[in-house]
Amino acid sequence: MATLGQKLRELRHQKGYKLNEVAAGADLSISFISLIERDRASISVENLQKLANFYNVRLFQIFQDIEEEDAYVVRDEQVKAWHEIGSANKLALILRSPEDNLSFKAIQALIPPASVHDSFKVQKGETFILVKEGQVEVTIPNKSPIRLDHGDSAHLTSFKGTLIKNVNESLPAKLLIVASATTESLDKQGNLLTYYELTE
């Protein structure tokens, strides 16, 4: 069963190119292509299209013979059970996608009231945020803060760090975050945060 990285490496070998030739022709770095071919990084559709153009193939041809099919399920009752034993005064990041997923991370975030614990950071990638409950303020470096209320969403790109802050003093905020696989979550001191995994 071939992975995307294996398919890209196989395609490069079939076409007779070296990494540096592909990097120059597709306007990507050698290290990035190497990471992709070893399934150590995710790739955007835009960059995948650059590779397809360079190899003179259609995008769908790259995905032929990739037969990996799977389902990763997290049930609502598992999350509810976790909330019952979890603390309402502690930031909780629940992983809703497989930990080894190379494409993206789906995270359910529970941010306690601002009076207890108000913020955390995401950095090194793209992030989509949907506010399920409460209100948050999102701050990208050198930009004005963005307020998001219940039902609002935002798509953000920040490699230096996006601050996500609960603005309500008495109620927690609940978010759904979908982020690049490379995205990291950090506390205010810059320490990596732990994701809780809930699987069947």
ROKEZA-821881 format. One record per residue: residue number from 1; residue in three letters; z, y, x negated of N, C-alpha, C in turn. Coordinates in steps of 0.1 Angstrom, whole numbers, always signed. Each point is the difference from the previous one (the first is absolute). Layout:
N
<r NUM 'ALA' <Z Y X> <Z Y X> <Z Y X>>
...
end
This chain:
200
<r 1 'MET' <+0 -12 -8> <+0 +12 +8> <+0 +12 -9>>
<r 2 'ALA' <-10 +8 +0> <-2 +12 -9> <+7 +12 +6>>
<r 3 'THR' <+6 +8 -9> <+6 +12 +4> <-10 +11 -2>>
<r 4 'LEU' <+3 +12 +4> <-10 +11 -2> <-1 +3 -15>>
<r 5 'GLY' <+10 +0 -7> <-1 +2 -15> <-8 -10 -6>>
<r 6 'GLN' <+1 -13 +3> <-8 -11 -5> <-14 +2 +3>>
<r 7 'LYS' <-3 +4 +12> <-14 +3 +4> <-6 +11 -8>>
<r 8 'LEU' <+7 +11 -2> <-5 +11 -8> <-2 -4 -14>>
<r 9 'ARG' <+9 -8 -6> <-2 -4 -14> <-12 -10 -1>>
<r 10 'GLU' <-2 -9 +10> <-11 -9 +1> <-13 +8 +1>>
<r 11 'LEU' <+0 +10 +8> <-12 +8 +2> <-4 +8 -13>>
<r 12 'ARG' <+10 +5 -7> <-3 +7 -12> <-6 -10 -11>>
<r 13 'HIS' <+6 -12 +0> <-6 -10 -10> <-14 -4 +4>>
<r 14 'GLN' <-2 -2 +13> <-14 -4 +5> <-10 +11 -4>>
<r 15 'LYS' <+4 +13 +1> <-9 +11 -3> <-1 +2 -15>>
<r 16 'GLY' <+9 -6 -8> <+0 +1 -15> <+5 +13 -5>>
<r 17 'TYR' <+10 +6 +7> <+6 +13 -5> <+14 -2 -6>>
<r 18 'LYS' <+3 +9 -10> <+13 +1 -6> <+8 +10 +8>>
<r 19 'LEU' <+13 -1 -1> <+9 +9 +7> <-4 +15 -2>>
<r 20 'ASN' <-2 +4 -13> <-3 +14 -3> <-13 +4 +6>>
<r 21 'GLU' <-10 -9 +2> <-12 +4 +6> <+1 +3 +15>>
<r 22 'VAL' <+9 -9 +7> <+2 +2 +14> <+8 +13 +2>>
<r 23 'ALA' <+10 +2 -9> <+8 +12 +2> <-8 +13 -1>>
<r 24 'ALA' <-9 +0 -10> <-9 +12 -2> <-9 +1 +12>>
<r 25 'GLY' <-6 -11 +5> <-10 +1 +10> <+6 +3 +14>>
<r 26 'ALA' <+12 -5 +2> <+6 +2 +14> <+10 +12 +0>>
<r 27 'ASP' <+1 +7 -12> <+9 +11 -1> <+15 -4 +3>>
<r 28 'LEU' <+4 -11 -5> <+14 -5 +1> <+5 -3 -14>>
<r 29 'SER' <+13 -1 -2> <+6 -3 -13> <-1 -15 -3>>
<r 30 'ILE' <-1 -3 -13> <+0 -14 -4> <+13 -7 +5>>
<r 31 'SER' <+11 +6 -3> <+13 -6 +4> <+1 -3 +15>>
<r 32 'PHE' <-5 +10 +8> <+0 -2 +15> <-8 -12 +4>>
<r 33 'ILE' <-12 -1 -6> <-9 -12 +4> <+7 -13 -5>>
<r 34 'SER' <+6 +0 -12> <+7 -12 -5> <+11 -4 +10>>
<r 35 'LEU' <+8 +10 +4> <+11 -3 +10> <-5 -5 +13>>
<r 36 'ILE' <-11 +5 +5> <-6 -5 +12> <-5 -14 -1>>
<r 37 'GLU' <-7 -3 -11> <-5 -13 -2> <+11 -11 -2>>
<r 38 'ARG' <+12 +5 -4> <+11 -9 -1> <+9 +0 +12>>
<r 39 'ASP' <-4 +7 +11> <+7 +1 +12> <+14 +6 -2>>
<r 40 'ARG' <+1 +10 -9> <+12 +7 -3> <+1 +14 +5>>
<r 41 'ALA' <-11 +4 +8> <+0 +13 +6> <-9 +0 +12>>
<r 42 'SER' <+2 +9 +9> <-8 +1 +12> <-11 +9 -3>>
<r 43 'ILE' <-11 -1 +8> <-12 +9 -2> <-4 +6 +14>>
<r 44 'SER' <-3 +12 +0> <-5 +7 +12> <-14 -4 +3>>
<r 45 'VAL' <-4 +2 +13> <-13 -3 +4> <-10 +8 -8>>
<r 46 'GLU' <+4 +13 -3> <-9 +9 -7> <-3 -6 -14>>
<r 47 'ASN' <+10 -4 -7> <-2 -6 -14> <-7 -13 +1>>
<r 48 'LEU' <+3 -8 +10> <-7 -13 +2> <-15 +3 +2>>
<r 49 'GLN' <-3 +10 +8> <-14 +4 +2> <-7 +4 -13>>
<r 50 'LYS' <+7 +7 -9> <-5 +4 -13> <-4 -13 -8>>
<r 51 'LEU' <+9 -10 +1> <-4 -12 -8> <-12 -7 +7>>
<r 52 'ALA' <+0 -1 +13> <-11 -6 +7> <-13 +7 -4>>
<r 53 'ASN' <+0 +14 +0> <-12 +7 -4> <-4 -3 -14>>
<r 54 'PHE' <+10 +0 -9> <-4 -3 -14> <-6 -14 -2>>
<r 55 'TYR' <+6 -10 +7> <-5 -14 -1> <-13 -2 +9>>
<r 56 'ASN' <-4 +11 +8> <-11 -1 +9> <+1 -11 +10>>
<r 57 'VAL' <+12 -1 +6> <+2 -10 +11> <+6 +8 +12>>
<r 58 'ARG' <-1 -6 +11> <+7 +6 +12> <+14 -4 +0>>
<r 59 'LEU' <+8 +9 +6> <+15 -2 +1> <+4 -13 +5>>
<r 60 'PHE' <-7 -5 +11> <+4 -12 +7> <-2 -12 -10>>
<r 61 'GLN' <-10 +1 -9> <-3 -11 -9> <+12 -3 -9>>
<r 62 'ILE' <+7 +11 -4> <+12 -2 -8> <+11 -9 +7>>
<r 63 'PHE' <+0 +2 +13> <+11 -8 +7> <-4 -14 +5>>
<r 64 'GLN' <-13 -3 -3> <-4 -14 +4> <+8 -10 -8>>
<r 65 'ASP' <+3 -11 +6> <+7 -11 -6> <+15 +3 -3>>
<r 66 'ILE' <+5 +12 +4> <+14 +2 -1> <+6 -6 +13>>
<r 67 'GLU' <+8 -11 -1> <+4 -7 +11> <+15 +1 +3>>
<r 68 'GLU' <+6 +9 -6> <+15 +1 +2> <+3 +5 +13>>
<r 69 'GLU' <+6 -8 +9> <+4 +4 +13> <+14 -4 +2>>
<r 70 'ASP' <+8 +9 +5> <+14 -2 +1> <+6 +9 +10>>
<r 71 'ALA' <+12 -3 +5> <+7 +9 +9> <+14 +2 -5>>
<r 72 'TYR' <+5 +12 -1> <+14 +3 -4> <+6 +7 +12>>
<r 73 'VAL' <+10 -7 +6> <+6 +5 +13> <+14 +4 -2>>
<r 74 'VAL' <+4 +12 +5> <+14 +4 +1> <+2 +3 +15>>
<r 75 'ARG' <+10 -6 +6> <+3 +1 +14> <+9 +12 +3>>
<r 76 'ASP' <-1 +6 +11> <+8 +11 +4> <+15 -4 +0>>
<r 77 'GLU' <+3 -12 +5> <+14 -5 +0> <+6 -1 -14>>
<r 78 'GLN' <-8 -3 -10> <+5 +0 -14> <+4 +14 -4>>
<r 79 'VAL' <-8 +10 +3> <+4 +13 -4> <+12 +5 +8>>
<r 80 'LYS' <+1 -3 +13> <+12 +3 +8> <+12 -6 -6>>
<r 81 'ALA' <-1 -13 -3> <+12 -7 -6> <+4 +6 -13>>
<r 82 'TRP' <-10 +5 -8> <+3 +6 -13> <+7 +13 +2>>
<r 83 'HIS' <-4 +8 +10> <+6 +13 +3> <+14 -2 +5>>
<r 84 'GLU' <+3 -11 +7> <+14 -3 +4> <+9 -2 -12>>
<r 85 'ILE' <-5 -7 -10> <+9 -3 -12> <-1 +11 -10>>
<r 86 'GLY' <-11 +8 +0> <-2 +11 -9> <+9 +12 +3>>
<r 87 'SER' <+1 +9 -9> <+8 +12 +2> <-9 +11 +5>>
<r 88 'ALA' <+5 +8 +10> <-7 +11 +5> <+1 +12 -10>>
<r 89 'ASN' <+9 -2 -10> <+2 +11 -10> <-7 -2 -13>>
<r 90 'LYS' <-10 -10 +0> <-7 -3 -13> <-15 +0 +3>>
<r 91 'LEU' <-7 +5 -9> <-15 -1 +1> <-4 -14 -1>>
<r 92 'ALA' <-9 -4 +9> <-5 -14 +1> <-16 +1 +0>>
<r 93 'LEU' <-6 -8 -9> <-14 -1 -1> <-3 -15 +2>>
<r 94 'ILE' <-6 -3 +11> <-3 -14 +4> <-15 -3 -2>>
<r 95 'LEU' <-3 -9 -9> <-13 -4 -3> <-6 -8 +11>>
<r 96 'ARG' <-11 +5 +6> <-7 -6 +11> <-13 -7 -4>>
<r 97 'SER' <-3 +0 -13> <-11 -7 -6> <+4 -9 -11>>
<r 98 'PRO' <-8 -9 -5> <+4 -9 -11> <+3 +9 -12>>
<r 99 'GLU' <+10 -4 -8> <+4 +7 -12> <-11 +0 -10>>
<r 100 'ASP' <-8 -11 -1> <-11 -1 -10> <-13 +5 +5>>
<r 101 'ASN' <-1 +7 +12> <-12 +5 +5> <-6 +10 -10>>
<r 102 'LEU' <-12 -1 -5> <-6 +9 -9> <-7 +11 +6>>
<r 103 'SER' <-1 +1 +13> <-8 +10 +7> <+10 +12 +5>>
<r 104 'PHE' <+11 -4 +6> <+8 +11 +6> <+14 -6 +2>>
<r 105 'LYS' <+9 +9 +3> <+14 -3 +5> <+2 +6 +13>>
<r 106 'ALA' <+5 -8 +10> <+4 +5 +13> <+16 +0 +0>>
<r 107 'ILE' <+6 +12 +2> <+14 +1 -1> <+6 +7 +12>>
<r 108 'GLN' <+10 -6 +5> <+8 +7 +11> <+12 +6 -6>>
<r 109 'ALA' <+1 +14 +1> <+11 +7 -6> <+9 +5 +10>>
<r 110 'LEU' <+13 -2 -3> <+11 +6 +8> <+8 +10 -8>>
<r 111 'ILE' <-2 +13 +3> <+7 +10 -8> <+12 +5 +8>>
<r 112 'PRO' <+12 -2 -6> <+12 +4 +8> <+0 +15 +3>>
<r 113 'PRO' <+9 +5 +8> <+1 +14 +3> <+1 +8 -13>>
<r 114 'ALA' <-5 +13 +1> <+0 +8 -12> <+13 +3 -6>>
<r 115 'SER' <+11 +0 +9> <+13 +2 -5> <+5 -11 -9>>
<r 116 'VAL' <-6 -12 +1> <+4 -12 -8> <-9 -2 -12>>
<r 117 'HIS' <-13 -1 +3> <-10 -3 -10> <-13 +6 +5>>
<r 118 'ASP' <-5 +9 -7> <-11 +8 +6> <-14 -3 -5>>
<r 119 'SER' <-2 -6 -12> <-14 -1 -5> <-2 -11 -10>>
<r 120 'PHE' <-13 -3 -2> <-5 -9 -11> <-14 +4 -3>>
<r 121 'LYS' <-5 -5 -11> <-14 +3 -5> <-9 -11 +0>>
<r 122 'VAL' <-13 +2 +3> <-10 -10 -3> <-10 +7 -10>>
<r 123 'GLN' <-5 -8 -9> <-9 +5 -10> <-10 -10 -5>>
<r 124 'LYS' <-10 +4 -7> <-10 -8 -7> <-9 -7 +10>>
<r 125 'GLY' <-5 +8 +10> <-10 -6 +9> <-2 +8 +13>>
<r 126 'GLU' <-7 -6 +9> <-3 +5 +13> <+11 -5 +10>>
<r 127 'THR' <+4 +8 +9> <+10 -4 +10> <-3 +5 +14>>
<r 128 'PHE' <+1 -9 +10> <-2 +4 +14> <+14 -1 +6>>
<r 129 'ILE' <+4 +10 +7> <+14 +0 +6> <-2 +2 +15>>
<r 130 'LEU' <+6 -8 +8> <+1 +2 +15> <+15 +1 +4>>
<r 131 'VAL' <+4 +10 +6> <+14 +2 +4> <+2 -7 +14>>
<r 132 'LYS' <+8 -11 -1> <+3 -7 +12> <+11 +6 +8>>
<r 133 'GLU' <+10 +5 -7> <+12 +7 +6> <+5 +11 -9>>
<r 134 'GLY' <+4 +11 +6> <+6 +11 -8> <-10 +10 -5>>
<r 135 'GLN' <+4 +8 -10> <-8 +10 -6> <+2 +0 -15>>
<r 136 'VAL' <-11 +1 -7> <+1 +0 -15> <-7 +12 -5>>
<r 137 'GLU' <+3 +4 -13> <-8 +10 -7> <-5 -7 -12>>
<r 138 'VAL' <-13 +2 -2> <-8 -6 -11> <-4 +11 -10>>
<r 139 'THR' <+4 -1 -13> <-4 +10 -10> <-7 -6 -11>>
<r 140 'ILE' <-13 +5 -2> <-8 -4 -12> <+2 +11 -10>>
<r 141 'PRO' <+1 -3 -13> <+2 +10 -10> <-10 +11 +1>>
<r 142 'ASN' <+5 +13 -1> <-8 +12 +0> <-7 +3 +14>>
<r 143 'LYS' <+5 -7 +11> <-5 +3 +13> <+12 +3 +9>>
<r 144 'SER' <-3 +7 +11> <+10 +3 +10> <+5 -13 +7>>
<r 145 'PRO' <+13 -1 +4> <+4 -12 +7> <-7 -1 +14>>
<r 146 'ILE' <-2 -13 +4> <-6 -3 +12> <+10 -7 +9>>
<r 147 'ARG' <+2 +5 +12> <+9 -6 +9> <-7 -9 +9>>
<r 148 'LEU' <+5 -13 +2> <-5 -10 +8> <+10 -4 +11>>
<r 149 'ASP' <-4 +1 +12> <+9 -4 +11> <-4 -14 +6>>
<r 150 'HIS' <+7 -5 +9> <-2 -13 +6> <-15 -1 +4>>
<r 151 'GLY' <-7 -11 -4> <-14 -2 +3> <-10 +6 -10>>
<r 152 'ASP' <+5 +10 -8> <-9 +6 -10> <-3 -9 -11>>
<r 153 'SER' <-11 +2 -7> <-3 -8 -12> <-7 +9 -10>>
<r 154 'ALA' <+0 -5 -13> <-6 +8 -11> <-5 -10 -10>>
<r 155 'HIS' <-12 +3 -6> <-5 -8 -11> <+1 +9 -12>>
<r 156 'LEU' <+7 -5 -10> <+3 +8 -12> <-5 -7 -13>>
<r 157 'THR' <-3 +8 -10> <-4 -5 -13> <+9 +8 -10>>
<r 158 'SER' <+9 -7 -7> <+8 +7 -10> <+4 -10 -10>>
<r 159 'PHE' <-4 +3 -13> <+4 -9 -11> <+13 +5 -6>>
<r 160 'LYS' <+4 +13 +2> <+12 +6 -6> <+12 -3 +8>>
<r 161 'GLY' <-2 -3 +13> <+12 -2 +9> <+0 +8 +12>>
<r 162 'THR' <+0 -7 +12> <+1 +7 +13> <+14 -3 +5>>
<r 163 'LEU' <+7 +11 +3> <+14 -1 +5> <+0 -1 +15>>
<r 164 'ILE' <+7 -10 +5> <+1 -2 +15> <+15 +2 +3>>
<r 165 'LYS' <+2 +9 +9> <+14 +5 +3> <+2 -1 +15>>
<r 166 'ASN' <+12 -6 +4> <+4 +1 +14> <+6 +14 +2>>
<r 167 'VAL' <-5 +7 +11> <+5 +13 +2> <+11 +1 +11>>
<r 168 'ASN' <+2 -12 +6> <+10 +0 +11> <+14 -3 -6>>
<r 169 'GLU' <+10 +8 +3> <+13 -2 -6> <+8 -12 +6>>
<r 170 'SER' <-4 -4 +13> <+8 -10 +6> <-7 -13 +4>>
<r 171 'LEU' <-14 +0 +0> <-7 -12 +4> <-9 -5 -12>>
<r 172 'PRO' <-1 -13 -1> <-9 -6 -10> <-15 +2 +3>>
<r 173 'ALA' <-8 -1 -10> <-15 +1 +2> <-5 -14 -3>>
<r 174 'LYS' <-10 -5 +9> <-6 -12 -3> <-15 +2 -2>>
<r 175 'LEU' <-6 -6 -11> <-13 +3 -4> <-8 -13 -2>>
<r 176 'LEU' <-13 +0 +2> <-8 -11 -5> <-8 +6 -11>>
<r 177 'ILE' <+0 -6 -12> <-7 +5 -11> <-10 -10 -5>>
<r 178 'VAL' <-12 +3 -1> <-10 -8 -6> <-5 +7 -13>>
<r 179 'ALA' <+2 -7 -11> <-3 +6 -13> <-8 -9 -9>>
<r 180 'SER' <-6 +6 -10> <-8 -7 -10> <+10 -10 -7>>
<r 181 'ALA' <-5 -11 -5> <+8 -10 -6> <+7 +6 -13>>
<r 182 'THR' <-6 +10 -6> <+6 +6 -12> <+11 +10 +4>>
<r 183 'THR' <+2 +3 +12> <+10 +10 +4> <+14 -5 -2>>
<r 184 'GLU' <+8 +9 -5> <+14 -3 -3> <+9 +8 +9>>
<r 185 'SER' <+12 -5 +4> <+10 +7 +7> <+12 +3 -9>>
<r 186 'LEU' <+4 +12 +0> <+11 +4 -9> <+11 +8 +7>>
<r 187 'ASP' <+12 -1 -5> <+11 +8 +5> <-1 +14 -7>>
<r 188 'LYS' <+10 +9 +4> <-1 +13 -5> <+2 +1 -15>>
<r 189 'GLN' <+6 -10 -6> <+2 +0 -14> <-11 -7 -8>>
<r 190 'GLY' <-11 -4 +7> <-11 -6 -6> <+0 -15 -2>>
<r 191 'ASN' <+11 -7 +6> <+1 -14 -2> <-8 -7 +11>>
<r 192 'LEU' <-7 -11 -4> <-8 -8 +9> <+9 -6 +11>>
<r 193 'LEU' <-5 +1 +13> <+8 -5 +11> <-5 -15 +3>>
<r 194 'THR' <+9 -7 +6> <-2 -14 +3> <-5 -1 +14>>
<r 195 'TYR' <-11 -9 +2> <-5 -3 +14> <+7 -12 +5>>
<r 196 'TYR' <+4 +0 +13> <+5 -12 +6> <-11 -8 +6>>
<r 197 'GLU' <-1 -13 -3> <-10 -8 +6> <+5 -8 +12>>
<r 198 'LEU' <-8 +0 +11> <+4 -8 +11> <-12 -8 +4>>
<r 199 'THR' <+1 -14 -2> <-11 -8 +4> <+5 -12 +9>>
<r 200 'GLU' <-10 -6 +7> <+4 -11 +9> <+5 -12 -8>>
end
